[in-house]
C-alpha cells in the first residue's frame, strides 16, 4: 500500500530535512501500515501560496513508539526506512491533473498521514521521483 505523509513546515516549525533520518510520525497507530509499504513525504513550505515538494519516499522498514522528544512528543508512532529519492522534487499544478487531485484531496486539507488509493496520483509521484 502507498501512503501520503504531509509535513507542514509551518505546523512542525522545521523542514523535514532537519530530522536527519528517513522517518515520519503519526498521531495515531496506523494499524493498516505494514512493513514494505511505501511512504511518500510531501512538504508544505512557508511561502504564501504554499510551495510543495516531494522530499522523501521510502519503504517501511521499522516502527518506533513513544516517548518521543520535542515537537514529536504527542505522536503515537514513528515509521522508519531508507530514502529512495535521489533529490527533492518541486510539485505544482504544471505537473498535471494528478497533482491537482493530490492537492485537492490531501494537501489542501492537510491530511498528515493518509492511504493513497488513486492510480493517477501514484503514477504521477512515481514519474516525478524517477521510479
C-alpha positions in Angstrom: 0.0 0.0 0.0 1.1 3.6 -0.6 0.8 6.4 2.0 1.0 10.1 1.7 2.5 11.9 4.7 2.2 15.7 4.7 5.0 17.6 6.6 3.9 21.2 7.1 6.9 23.4 7.9 4.6 25.9 9.5 2.9 23.4 11.8 6.1 21.5 12.7 8.3 24.5 13.0 11.1 23.0 10.8 11.7 21.4 7.4 11.7 17.6 7.0 15.4 17.6 6.2 16.3 18.7 9.8 15.2 15.2 11.1 18.5 13.9 9.6 16.8 10.5 9.2 14.3 8.9 6.9 11.3 8.9 9.3 7.7 10.1 9.6 5.5 10.4 12.6 1.8 9.8 13.1 -0.5 10.8 15.9 -2.4 7.5 15.6 -1.1 3.9 15.5 -1.8 3.4 11.7 -2.8 -0.2 12.2 -3.1 -0.8 8.4 0.5 0.2 7.8 2.8 -2.8 7.0 6.4 -3.5 6.5 7.2 -2.8 2.8 4.5 -0.2 2.3 5.6 2.9 0.5 5.6 6.3 2.3 5.6 9.5 0.1 6.6 12.5 2.1 5.4 15.9 0.8 6.4 19.1 2.5 4.4 22.3 2.5 6.8 25.2 2.8 6.4 28.6 4.5 5.7 30.7 1.4 2.2 32.0 0.6 0.8 30.4 -1.5 2.3 27.3 -0.1 5.0 25.6 -2.2 5.0 21.8 -2.2 8.0 19.5 -2.5 8.3 15.7 -2.6 11.1 15.5 0.0 11.3 11.7 0.5 9.9 8.3 -0.3 10.8 5.0 1.3 9.6 1.5 2.1 8.6 0.9 5.7 11.4 -1.0 7.5 10.8 -0.4 11.2 8.4 1.2 13.7 9.2 3.0 17.0 6.8 4.1 19.8 6.8 6.9 22.4 8.2 8.6 24.2 9.4 11.0 21.5 11.1 14.3 22.1 10.4 17.9 21.2 7.8 18.7 18.5 7.1 14.9 18.3 6.2 14.3 22.0 2.5 14.0 21.2 2.9 11.4 18.4 2.0 7.8 18.8 4.1 6.2 16.1 7.4 6.7 14.2 7.9 5.0 10.9 11.4 4.4 9.6 13.1 3.4 6.3 15.8 4.2 3.8 15.3 7.0 1.4 14.7 6.1 -2.3 14.5 9.7 -3.5 17.8 10.9 -5.1 16.8 14.6 -4.7 13.8 16.7 -3.7 11.2 17.4 -6.4 9.2 20.6 -6.6 5.4 19.9 -7.0 2.9 22.2 -8.6 0.0 22.4 -11.0 2.2 22.3 -14.1 2.6 18.6 -13.4 -1.0 17.9 -14.5 -4.2 16.6 -13.1 -2.6 14.1 -10.8 -1.1 16.9 -8.7 -4.4 18.8 -8.7 -6.1 15.7 -7.4 -3.3 15.2 -4.8 -3.6 18.8 -3.7 -7.4 18.8 -3.5 -7.8 15.5 -1.6 -4.8 15.6 0.6 -2.6 18.7 0.7 -5.1 21.4 0.9 -6.9 19.5 3.7 -3.6 19.0 5.5 -4.2 15.3 5.9 -1.0 14.4 7.6 -1.0 10.6 7.2 -3.3 9.1 4.5 -3.6 5.9 2.4 -3.2 6.8 -1.3 -5.5 4.8 -3.5 -5.7 6.9 -6.7 -3.7 5.3 -9.5 -3.3 8.7 -11.3 -1.6 10.2 -8.2 0.6 7.2 -7.7 1.7 7.2 -11.3 2.5 10.9 -11.1 4.5 10.5 -7.9 6.5 7.6 -9.4 7.1 9.6 -12.6 8.4 12.7 -10.9 10.5 10.7 -8.5 12.1 8.7 -11.3 10.8 5.3 -10.3 
